[in-house]
Amino acid sequence: MLKKHLKKGLKGALLGALLLTAATAGAQDVGFSQFYANPLYLNPAFAGSKVAPRISLSYRAQWPSLVSPYTTVSASYDQYIEALHGGVGAIVMTDRVGDHGALSTNMLGIIYAFHFQLTRDIRMSAALQASIVNNALNWSDYLRFPEQIDPELGFSYPRTVAPPDNLSRWSADFFTGVLVSSDKWYAGLSAAHLTQPNQAFYSEDRVPMKFTVHAGGLINVAEEARRQSSIGLGTPVISPNLVYQYQGGIHYFNYGVYLDWMPFLVGVWFRHGQKNADAFIFQVGVQQDYFKVGYSYDVTVSQLANQTAGAHELTFGLLLPVPERAKKVKAIRCPSF
């Protein structure tokens, strides 16, 4: 019992030390498993890619076996506006980490993506996102540090670490991205934290830039794309994908494949770090012309497998009617989840 208590205490203490320094080793951004269900977070150049007004919602609970799982909620809206020759969008996100959400990050971003034709069959969009970010530290009894641990009694000493002068920090942040696509393939590049804002509470520690490269294809199993079958199913489409991310010296490779058989979609991904395998990701979804619902579960295969219980992610998407003047614009085909 004592061993279990100390183990739990050490986890809390390590978390407290981590929050105190505000990720001095180089903070990593939130990672979603359903990349294309949260398109503006993957790449701001997706703004307006569906032409119709689009609402996207995501909820992620990571490492649920911890006292308080890391939770992230994201919501976005985007649409194509003919007068601007491109798409506009907005994304809000809140992230809670630590015991009872000791550290929270909230972000609001505004996006403009310029769309144009490279060739008759290839389209391109280039985007810029301006964001405001708030980092807040909950200096409550739930925030603990190694100095409070007694080897026999666990947390029995008072906390002596002084709170920072400001428990809430605001900063501006900027993102950019490009997207190239045809009817059969798509590829993009995005860069986050262009100005590397300082988000530390005690000293200067700048958020490292994050680079994302993603690409995929659409392979129709039958010749008549999206034709309804006698049982109401569309033509099966297989979509292989790759998402590569780099931030603060850390590499992540994500390899995945979807089977899109309207109205159902299933997918499996494998995530690999620069040295070790990280997780298998299994996804299922239901989609209609105007809405979609998806669920995914990360099966951790790294050394954290017995401590974290993976991650759950729920997503919802809604397409509103296309404005009359924008109906002649062609939407970008890509996976839904």
C-alpha positions in Angstrom: 0.0 0.0 0.0 2.8 2.4 0.9 4.6 1.6 -2.3 1.5 2.3 -4.3 1.0 5.6 -2.4 4.6 6.7 -3.0 4.4 5.7 -6.7 1.3 7.9 -7.1 3.0 10.7 -5.1 6.1 10.6 -7.3 3.9 10.9 -10.4 2.3 14.0 -8.9 5.7 15.4 -7.9 7.2 14.9 -11.3 4.1 16.6 -12.8 4.5 19.5 -10.5 8.1 19.9 -11.4 7.2 19.8 -15.1 4.5 22.4 -14.8 6.8 24.6 -12.7 9.3 24.9 -15.5 6.6 25.0 -18.2 8.2 22.4 -20.3 11.8 23.8 -20.3 12.9 20.7 -22.3 10.8 21.9 -25.2 7.0 21.6 -25.1 5.2 19.3 -27.6 1.9 20.3 -29.1 -1.3 18.4 -28.6 -1.5 15.5 -31.0 -4.9 14.3 -32.5 -5.3 10.9 -33.9 -8.2 11.7 -36.3 -6.1 14.1 -38.4 -8.6 15.0 -41.1 -11.5 15.3 -38.6 -9.7 18.4 -37.3 -8.4 19.8 -40.6 -7.6 23.3 -39.6 -5.4 22.0 -36.7 -3.5 19.7 -39.2 -3.0 22.5 -41.7 -4.7 25.9 -41.9 -4.6 25.7 -45.7 -7.7 23.4 -45.4 -9.8 26.5 -44.7 -12.5 26.5 -47.3 -11.5 23.2 -48.8 -15.0 21.8 -48.6 -16.5 25.0 -50.1 -19.6 24.6 -47.9 -19.6 26.0 -44.4 -18.1 23.4 -42.1 -18.2 22.8 -38.4 -15.7 20.4 -36.8 -15.6 19.3 -33.1 -13.0 17.1 -31.4 -12.7 15.7 -27.9 -9.6 13.8 -26.8 -8.9 12.1 -23.5 -5.3 10.9 -23.3 -3.9 8.5 -20.7 -7.2 7.9 -18.9 -5.5 5.7 -16.2 -3.9 8.8 -14.7 -5.6 10.5 -11.8 -6.7 13.2 -14.3 -6.4 12.3 -18.0 -5.0 14.9 -20.4 -8.1 16.3 -22.1 -8.3 18.5 -25.2 -11.4 20.0 -26.9 -11.2 21.7 -30.3 -13.9 23.4 -32.4 -13.5 25.0 -35.8 -15.5 26.7 -38.5 -14.5 27.4 -42.1 -16.0 28.1 -45.5 -15.1 29.3 -49.0 -15.9 32.9 -49.8 -15.9 33.7 -53.6 -15.3 37.4 -53.1 -12.1 36.6 -51.2 -10.9 33.9 -53.7 -10.3 31.6 -50.8 -11.4 30.2 -47.4 -11.8 31.8 -44.0 -11.8 29.9 -40.7 -11.6 30.1 -37.0 -10.4 27.5 -34.5 -10.6 27.4 -30.7 -8.9 24.8 -28.5 -8.6 24.2 -24.8 -6.1 21.7 -23.3 -5.9 20.5 -19.7 -3.0 18.6 -18.3 -2.0 17.5 -14.8 -4.0 16.6 -11.7 -7.4 18.4 -11.9 -6.2 20.3 -14.9 -3.3 22.1 -13.1 -2.0 23.6 -16.4 -4.4 24.8 -19.1 -3.8 26.2 -22.5 -6.5 28.0 -24.5 -6.1 29.2 -28.1 -8.2 31.2 -30.6 -7.0 31.4 -34.2 -8.3 33.2 -37.3 -7.4 31.9 -40.7 -7.4 33.0 -44.3 -6.4 30.6 -47.1 -6.0 31.8 -50.8 -7.2 29.2 -53.3 -6.0 29.1 -56.9 -5.5 26.6 -59.8 -1.9 25.5 -60.6 -3.0 23.5 -63.6 -6.3 22.4 -65.0 -6.4 19.4 -62.6 -4.3 20.6 -59.7 -5.4 23.1 -57.1 -3.5 24.9 -54.4 -4.2 26.9 -51.3 -1.8 28.9 -49.1 -2.8 30.0 -45.6 -1.9 32.2 -42.7 -3.3 31.9 -39.2 -3.0 34.5 -36.4 -3.7 33.2 -32.9 -3.9 34.4 -29.3 -2.9 31.9 -26.6 -3.4 31.8 -22.9 -1.5 29.6 -20.5 -2.8 29.4 -17.0 -1.5 27.6 -13.9 -3.9 26.5 -11.2 -1.8 27.1 -8.0 -4.0 24.8 -5.8 -3.4 21.9 -3.4 -3.4 19.6 -6.4 -0.1 21.0 -7.6 2.7 19.1 -5.7 6.5 19.0 -5.8 9.3 16.5 -4.9 10.2 18.5 -1.7 6.9 17.5 -0.1 7.5 13.8 -0.2 8.5 11.9 2.9 10.1 8.4 2.1 7.7 6.7 4.5 4.7 8.9 4.8 4.3 10.2 1.2 3.1 13.8 0.9 3.6 15.1 4.4 5.7 18.2 4.0 4.3 21.7 3.2 4.9 23.2 -0.2 7.6 26.0 -0.1 7.9 26.7 -3.8 6.6 30.3 -4.3 4.0 30.8 -7.0 5.1 32.8 -10.1 4.3 36.5 -10.3 1.7 35.9 -12.9 -0.4 32.7 -13.1 -1.8 33.5 -16.5 0.2 34.4 -19.6 -1.0 35.7 -22.9 1.0 35.5 -26.2 0.4 35.9 -29.9 1.2 33.0 -32.2 1.3 32.5 -36.0 0.9 29.5 -38.3 1.1 28.9 -42.0 0.5 26.2 -44.5 0.1 25.1 -48.1 -2.0 22.4 -49.7 -1.9 20.9 -53.2 -4.5 18.5 -54.4 -6.1 16.8 -57.4 -9.1 14.4 -57.6 -6.8 11.4 -56.7 -4.2 12.7 -54.3 -3.4 15.5 -51.8 -0.3 16.8 -50.0 0.5 19.6 -47.6 3.0 21.3 -45.4 2.3 23.4 -42.4 4.5 25.3 -39.9 3.3 26.3 -36.4 4.7 28.8 -33.8 6.5 30.9 -36.4 7.5 33.5 -33.8 8.2 30.9 -31.1 6.3 32.7 -28.3 7.5 32.5 -24.7 5.0 30.5 -22.5 7.1 29.9 -19.4 6.0 31.1 -16.0 9.4 31.6 -14.3 11.9 32.2 -17.1 12.0 32.6 -20.9 11.3 29.3 -22.7 10.1 29.6 -26.2 7.8 27.1 -27.9 9.7 25.3 -30.6 8.4 25.5 -34.2 6.4 22.5 -35.4 6.5 21.2 -39.0 3.9 18.9 -40.4 4.1 17.1 -43.8 1.0 15.1 -44.8 0.1 13.3 -48.0 -2.4 10.7 -49.2 -4.2 9.2 -52.2 -7.7 8.0 -53.1 -8.1 4.7 -54.9 -11.6 3.8 -56.2 -12.1 0.1 -56.0 -14.8 0.3 -58.7 -14.8 2.5 -61.8 -18.0 4.4 -61.0 -16.9 6.6 -58.1 -19.4 6.9 -55.2 -22.2 5.1 -57.1 -24.8 3.7 -54.7 -25.1 -0.1 -54.5 -28.3 -2.0 -54.2 -27.9 -2.1 -50.4 -27.2 1.6 -50.1 -23.4 1.5 -49.9 -21.2 3.7 -51.9 -18.2 2.5 -54.0 -15.4 1.5 -51.7 -12.4 3.9 -51.7 -9.0 3.0 -50.2 -6.9 5.9 -48.9 -3.3 5.4 -47.9 -1.8 8.2 -45.9 1.4 9.6 -44.3 1.7 12.3 -41.7 5.2 13.4 -40.5 5.7 15.8 -37.6 8.8 17.4 -36.2 9.0 19.7 -33.1 11.8 20.5 -30.8 14.1 17.7 -32.0 11.4 15.0 -31.8 10.2 13.2 -34.9 6.9 11.4 -35.3 5.9 9.2 -38.3 2.3 8.3 -38.8 1.4 5.7 -41.4 -2.3 4.9 -42.0 -4.9 3.6 -44.4 -8.7 4.1 -44.6 -11.4 2.1 -46.2 -14.2 4.5 -47.0 -17.4 2.6 -47.9 -20.2 5.2 -47.6 -21.7 5.6 -45.1 -19.0 3.7 -43.1 -15.3 4.4 -42.7 -12.7 2.4 -40.9 -9.0 3.1 -40.5 -5.8 2.0 -38.9 -2.7 4.0 -38.2 0.7 3.2 -36.8 2.6 6.0 -35.0 6.4 5.7 -34.6 8.8 8.0 -32.8 12.3 8.7 -33.8 13.5 5.6 -31.9 10.6 3.6 -30.6 7.1 2.5 -31.7 4.4 4.5 -30.0 0.9 3.3 -30.8 -1.6 1.7 -33.1 -4.6 3.8 -33.8 -8.0 2.2 -34.7 -10.8 4.4 -36.1 -14.4 3.9 -37.1 -16.9 6.4 -38.4 -20.3 7.0 -39.9 -20.8 9.7 -42.5 -23.6 11.1 -44.6 -23.7 14.0 -47.1 -23.9 16.6 -44.3 -22.6 15.1 -41.1 -20.1 12.6 -39.7 -19.3 11.0 -36.4 -16.0 9.3 -35.6 -14.3 7.4 -32.7 -10.7 6.3 -32.4 -8.6 4.6 -29.8 -4.8 4.7 -29.4 -3.4 1.3 -28.3 0.0 2.3 -26.7 2.8 -0.1 -27.5 5.7 1.8 -25.9 7.0 1.4 -22.4 4.1 3.6 -21.2 1.5 0.9 -22.2 0.8 -0.4 -18.7 0.6 3.1 -17.1 -1.6 5.2 -19.5 -4.4 3.1 -21.0 -4.0 4.8 -24.4 -6.3 7.5 -25.6 -9.9 8.0 -26.7 -11.0 10.5 -29.3 -14.5 11.5 -30.4 -15.2 13.8 -33.4 -18.2 15.3 -35.1 -18.5 17.2 -38.3 -21.3 19.1 -40.0 -21.5 20.6 -43.5 -24.1 23.4 -44.1 -25.6 24.2 -47.5 -23.2 25.6 -50.1 -23.9 29.3 -50.9 -25.3 29.7 -54.4 -22.4 31.7 -55.8 -19.9 29.1 -54.5 -21.5 26.0 -56.1 -19.2 26.2 -59.1 -16.1 25.8 -56.9 -14.8 22.2 -56.6 -14.3 20.8 -53.1 -11.0 19.1 -52.2 -11.3 15.3 -51.7 -9.6 13.9 -48.6 -10.4 11.5 -45.8 -13.1 12.4 -43.3 -11.3 11.3 -40.1 
